[in-house]
């Protein structure tokens, strides 16, 4: 008779469950499809300084969304890693806004932080196409909350 120690059985069972969990999470996220780099979508942040972004907003008649962050801020990093990469959120923002992001502790971010009275991070700001601040939120939000907040900004005039 084959002698298997209890410790070996437990190890084999743990390995099997781990492999099953990994396989099911890969398939559960995308049906039976594994996501590839070309399938990813994220908020497209416009390069340029504030004046260039404001000009682009005026000419396109789009509101401006600004992510005011710092490099040391954990919730800021979480926004960039998760919220800004949620497909529905990315589509919504790319379709409806000129999106910009500024490090509030370097170069142009320093005077903008003072002008917009940004003292906590992350701060999410919405401006009209003419550059008037209409809504400001401090702290981390998920994609659904960010879209709800953006809707509020678009409906304020």
C-alpha positions, 0 to 999 in steps of 0.5 A: 500500500502506498503511504502518503503523509498528511503533510503531502496531501495538504500541500497537493490540495493547496497547489490544486486549489491555487491553480484552480483559483488562478485559472478561474480568475483569469477567465472570470474577468473576461469571459473565456478571453484573456486580456491583452495589452491591445484590449486595455483602455485608460483615460488619455491625459493630454500633454502640455501646460495649462494654457495649451490645455485651456485653449484646446478645451475652448476650441473643442468646447469640452470640459477639462478634468484635472488630476492634481497629484503628488508622487508620494501620495498612495491614493493618487497612485491607486487612482492611476493604477485602477480607476483611470484604467477602468474601461467604462470610466476611460471611455466616458472621460476620453469622450467628454473631457480634455484630461490633464494631470499635474504633479502639484509639487513640481514645475507648473503644478506649484503655481496651479496648486496655489491658484486652485487652492489644492492642499490635499491629494489627490484632488480632482478638478473640473473646469468649463471649456472657458477654464472656470472651476466648477467642481472639486473633490478630494480623495480616492474614488472608484470609476463609478464614483468618478463618472457620477462626479463628472456628471455633476460637473457637466450639469453645473453651469 
